[in-house]
């Protein structure tokens, strides 16, 4: 299998958010993009300045407030041919 830089970024984001939040993020295949989201934990809040550069690796990112808490997310657009 050939090295794909987009897949490497997705794996890196997942690993970095796991380390920062203390829980693994959810990775959602959206067809032409991948959405990575994580619950905003106390651990993530304490490391927020380290998390912002991770979120900026996405083509867009944001924060959602739900009745259960907050979710931070980013989207990585996939180019044609990415597995």
Buried (B, 14 or more C-beta within 10 A) or exposed (E): EEEBEBBEBBEEBBEBBEEBBBEEBBBEEEEEBBBBBBBBBEEBEEBEEEBEEBBEBBEEBEEEEEEEEBBBBBBBEBEEEBE
